[in-house]
């Protein structure tokens, strides 16, 4: 059972009810026609991975349902290559997947494990990484963006390229370095953050290196379940 505390007297959703997904789609409806959502899960002390070093062992049934809803509402899910390898990510069911990799190295991915999932996979890389991306992810579309030698691709350039491809709803799922880059660039409209009621675990932070400047957020929604897990929507726009 999910209870909505913000807005006040916001109602409940029984996750076993037939209309649970419909209710979550309403609660997580985007507030902007074009948006960047950062979707993360963490412990109370800010760790972004569970005992096995992945976020999968940190999540719950409710969190996975919300993740599916957020992806369903999006046009594209953006992740870093390290997250693809560490988490064993496959293609989302209802959104395109964009993978950011300066080197183009996607060795060990599991993108093609689900033959019934046909949403496109895009690799955003540099000229130096294009050949390797094509070799290690042959079913993906490779997009080459400019970056100075030894530098990362600018988040604004990534977002511009995604917009040019027609992706209006963008969900960013990390890892910590990519998430921090987008926050520091001022490109994130909303943070969807699940906080699991535990402390400790692998030292994988939500945002690598922290943010250069303090960013103020406004809570627009807060849900809790019977385990005391919290599911928040936080606006980064005034």
C-alpha positions as CSV (number, residue, x, y, z in Angstrom):
1,X,0.0,0.0,0.0
2,X,1.3,3.4,-0.9
3,X,0.0,6.5,1.0
4,X,0.5,10.0,-0.4
5,X,1.5,12.5,2.2
6,X,2.3,15.4,-0.1
7,X,0.0,16.9,-1.4
8,X,-1.9,16.6,1.9
9,X,-4.6,14.0,2.1
10,X,-3.4,12.6,-1.3
11,X,-5.0,9.2,-1.1
12,X,-3.8,5.6,-1.3
13,X,-2.9,3.0,-3.9
14,X,-3.2,-0.7,-3.2
15,X,-0.4,-2.2,-5.3
16,X,-2.4,-5.4,-5.6
17,X,-5.4,-3.7,-7.1
18,X,-6.1,-4.0,-10.8
19,X,-6.0,-0.3,-11.3
20,X,-2.8,0.3,-9.3
21,X,-0.7,1.1,-12.4
22,X,-3.3,3.5,-13.7
23,X,-3.1,5.3,-10.3
24,X,0.6,5.5,-10.4
25,X,0.6,6.8,-14.0
26,X,-1.6,9.7,-12.7
27,X,0.5,10.4,-9.7
28,X,3.7,10.5,-11.8
29,X,2.3,12.4,-14.8
30,X,5.0,14.9,-16.0
31,X,4.3,18.5,-15.3
32,X,6.1,19.8,-18.4
33,X,5.8,18.9,-22.1
34,X,9.6,18.6,-22.3
35,X,11.5,17.5,-19.2
36,X,14.5,15.8,-17.8
37,X,13.8,13.6,-14.8
38,X,16.5,12.1,-12.6
39,X,15.3,8.8,-11.2
40,X,17.4,7.4,-8.3
41,X,17.2,5.1,-5.3
42,X,19.3,5.4,-2.2
43,X,19.7,4.3,1.4
44,X,19.1,6.8,4.3
45,X,22.8,7.6,4.3
46,X,23.0,8.3,0.5
47,X,24.3,5.0,-0.9
48,X,23.0,4.1,-4.3
49,X,23.7,0.3,-4.3
50,X,22.7,-2.7,-2.3
51,X,24.7,-5.7,-1.0
52,X,25.6,-7.0,-4.5
53,X,26.9,-3.6,-5.7
54,X,23.8,-2.9,-7.8
55,X,20.7,-0.8,-7.3
56,X,18.6,-3.9,-8.0
57,X,19.3,-5.4,-4.5
58,X,18.4,-2.0,-3.0
59,X,14.9,-1.7,-4.5
60,X,11.5,-3.1,-3.6
61,X,8.4,-4.2,-5.4
62,X,6.9,-0.7,-5.0
63,X,10.0,1.0,-6.3
64,X,10.2,-1.3,-9.3
65,X,6.5,-0.5,-10.1
66,X,7.2,3.2,-9.9
67,X,10.4,2.8,-12.1
68,X,8.3,1.0,-14.7
69,X,5.7,3.8,-14.7
70,X,8.3,6.6,-14.9
71,X,9.9,4.8,-17.9
72,X,6.5,4.2,-19.5
73,X,5.8,8.0,-19.4
74,X,9.2,8.8,-20.9
75,X,10.4,8.8,-24.5
76,X,14.0,7.8,-23.7
77,X,16.0,6.5,-20.7
78,X,19.6,7.8,-20.5
79,X,22.3,5.9,-18.6
80,X,26.1,5.7,-18.5
81,X,27.9,2.7,-19.9
82,X,29.2,1.7,-16.5
83,X,25.7,1.4,-15.2
84,X,24.8,-0.8,-18.2
85,X,27.6,-3.1,-17.4
86,X,27.2,-3.1,-13.6
87,X,23.4,-3.4,-13.5
88,X,23.0,-5.7,-16.5
89,X,20.5,-3.4,-18.0
90,X,18.3,-4.6,-20.9
91,X,16.1,-2.6,-23.3
92,X,13.2,-0.9,-21.6
93,X,9.8,-2.2,-22.6
94,X,8.2,1.2,-23.5
95,X,11.0,3.7,-24.0
96,X,14.2,4.0,-26.1
97,X,17.5,3.6,-24.3
98,X,20.4,6.0,-24.7
99,X,23.8,4.9,-23.4
100,X,26.5,7.5,-22.9
101,X,30.1,6.2,-23.4
102,X,33.0,8.4,-24.4
103,X,35.1,5.2,-25.3
104,X,32.2,3.3,-26.9
105,X,33.0,0.2,-24.8
106,X,29.8,-1.7,-24.1
107,X,31.5,-5.1,-23.7
108,X,29.5,-7.5,-21.5
109,X,26.1,-5.8,-22.1
110,X,22.8,-7.6,-21.9
111,X,20.8,-5.4,-24.3
112,X,19.7,-8.2,-26.6
113,X,18.5,-10.8,-23.9
114,X,14.8,-10.0,-24.4
115,X,13.9,-10.7,-28.0
116,X,10.4,-9.4,-27.5
117,X,11.6,-5.9,-26.6
118,X,12.1,-3.8,-29.7
119,X,12.6,-0.3,-28.5
120,X,15.7,1.4,-30.0
121,X,19.0,1.5,-28.3
122,X,21.2,4.6,-29.0
123,X,24.9,4.9,-28.0
124,X,26.1,8.5,-27.6
125,X,29.8,8.6,-28.0
126,X,32.8,10.5,-29.4
127,X,34.5,10.1,-32.7
128,X,37.2,8.1,-30.9
129,X,34.6,5.7,-29.5
130,X,32.3,5.2,-32.5
131,X,34.1,2.2,-34.0
132,X,34.2,0.4,-30.7
133,X,30.5,1.2,-30.0
134,X,29.5,-0.3,-33.3
135,X,31.5,-3.4,-32.6
136,X,30.4,-4.0,-29.0
137,X,26.7,-3.0,-29.6
138,X,26.0,-3.9,-33.2
139,X,22.2,-3.6,-32.9
140,X,22.4,0.0,-31.5
141,X,22.4,3.3,-33.4
142,X,25.6,5.2,-32.8
143,X,25.4,9.0,-32.4
144,X,28.8,10.8,-32.5
145,X,29.1,14.1,-30.5
146,X,32.2,16.3,-30.2
147,X,34.3,16.3,-27.1
148,X,37.8,17.6,-26.5
149,X,40.4,14.9,-26.1
150,X,40.2,13.4,-22.6
151,X,37.0,15.4,-21.9
152,X,33.4,14.1,-21.4
153,X,30.6,14.9,-23.7
154,X,28.8,18.0,-22.5
155,X,25.3,17.2,-21.0
156,X,23.8,20.1,-23.0
157,X,25.1,18.5,-26.2
158,X,23.6,15.2,-25.3
159,X,20.2,16.8,-24.5
160,X,20.2,18.8,-27.7
161,X,20.9,15.7,-29.7
162,X,18.1,13.8,-28.0
163,X,15.7,16.6,-28.6
164,X,16.7,16.6,-32.3
165,X,15.7,12.9,-32.4
166,X,12.2,13.9,-31.1
167,X,12.7,12.7,-27.5
168,X,10.7,15.2,-25.3
169,X,10.5,13.2,-22.0
170,X,14.0,12.2,-20.8
171,X,14.6,10.0,-17.8
172,X,18.2,9.9,-16.5
173,X,19.0,6.9,-14.3
174,X,22.7,7.5,-13.6
175,X,25.3,6.5,-12.8
176,X,26.6,8.9,-10.2
177,X,29.0,10.8,-12.6
178,X,26.4,11.3,-15.3
179,X,23.8,12.3,-12.8
180,X,26.1,14.9,-11.2
181,X,27.0,16.3,-14.6
182,X,23.3,17.0,-15.5
183,X,22.6,18.5,-12.1
184,X,25.6,20.8,-12.2
185,X,24.7,21.9,-15.8
186,X,21.2,22.9,-14.5
187,X,19.4,20.6,-16.9
188,X,17.4,18.5,-14.5
189,X,13.8,19.5,-14.0
190,X,12.7,16.9,-11.5
191,X,14.3,14.4,-9.1
192,X,12.3,11.2,-8.4
193,X,14.1,9.7,-5.4
194,X,13.3,6.5,-3.5
195,X,14.8,6.4,0.0
196,X,15.0,2.8,1.4
197,X,14.8,2.5,5.2
198,X,18.4,1.2,5.7
199,X,21.9,2.4,6.2
200,X,25.3,1.0,5.1
201,X,26.3,-0.9,2.0
202,X,28.7,-0.3,-0.9
203,X,30.1,3.2,-1.1
204,X,28.4,4.2,-4.3
205,X,27.1,7.8,-4.0
206,X,24.0,9.2,-5.6
207,X,26.1,12.0,-7.2
208,X,29.8,11.5,-7.9
209,X,31.8,14.3,-6.2
210,X,28.7,16.1,-5.1
211,X,27.3,19.2,-6.7
212,X,29.6,22.2,-7.2
213,X,26.8,24.5,-6.0
214,X,24.0,23.9,-3.6
215,X,20.7,23.2,-5.4
216,X,17.4,23.9,-3.7
217,X,14.5,21.5,-4.4
218,X,10.8,21.7,-3.7
219,X,8.8,18.6,-2.7
220,X,5.8,18.1,-5.0
221,X,4.9,14.6,-4.0
222,X,5.8,12.2,-1.1
223,X,4.6,8.6,-0.8
224,X,5.4,6.1,1.9
225,X,4.7,2.4,2.1
226,X,4.3,-0.1,5.0
227,X,8.0,-0.7,5.1
228,X,8.7,3.1,5.7
229,X,10.3,3.5,2.2
230,X,9.8,7.0,0.8
231,X,9.1,7.9,-2.8
232,X,9.5,11.6,-3.5
233,X,9.1,13.9,-6.5
234,X,11.3,17.0,-6.1
235,X,11.2,20.0,-8.4
236,X,14.5,21.7,-9.3
237,X,12.5,24.6,-11.0
238,X,11.1,27.5,-9.1
